[in-house]
Amino acid sequence: MVKLRLQVTQGDTLIVYESELVNGYPNKLIYYGTDISALLGVKFYDVDADGSDELFANTVINSQKESYTAYKIYNREGDDFVYSENWLLNNTSTNFQNQLTTKPQFGFLDDDNKLDILLSDIDGDVLIFEVKTKSTLN
């Protein structure tokens, strides 16, 4: 059974509600903040199997040479999300339209009992990351 969540972005503000009851309406405000910058979309998933979903934030990263998107991963600590220093980057060789889509998928693709994370970008590249340990993504 799952607690339902509702996430909304308003300008640069992320607002997250969660149901207090299993399968209940998301009525409890659990996060309201602007510290997750340049937000394009979010998804929740328990990557490290600790019983608490991490927040995957699709964000814009600006460097001196270019602007690109990446998924930054935030751990839930109570009613807050703390940046874990882990992120998923589109490292494909194309320099055209490397913006990641906002629909990451999670599952076990190769029967090795390690979680796989599937991402795609808007020009058709597919990226697969594997969770090696609770704090390592490859």
Stockholm file with secondary structure:
# STOCKHOLM 1.0

chainA/1-138         MVKLRLQVTQGDTLIVYESELVNGYPNKLIYYGTDISALLGVKFYDVDADGSDELFANTVINSQKESYTAYKIYNREGDDFVYSENWLLNNTSTNFQNQLTTKPQFGFLDDDNKLDILLSDIDGDVLIFEVKTKSTLN
#=GR chainA/1-138 SS CCCCEEEEEETTEEEEEEESSTTCCEEEEEEEESCSCSEEEEEEECTTCSSSCEEEEEEEEECSSCEEEEEEEEEEETTEEEEEEEEEECCCSCCSSCCBCSCCEEECSSSSSSCEEEEEBTTSCEEEEEEEETTEEC
#=GC SS_cons         CCCCEEEEEETTEEEEEEESSTTCCEEEEEEEESCSCSEEEEEEECTTCSSSCEEEEEEEEECSSCEEEEEEEEEEETTEEEEEEEEEECCCSCCSSCCBCSCCEEECSSSSSSCEEEEEBTTSCEEEEEEEETTEEC
//
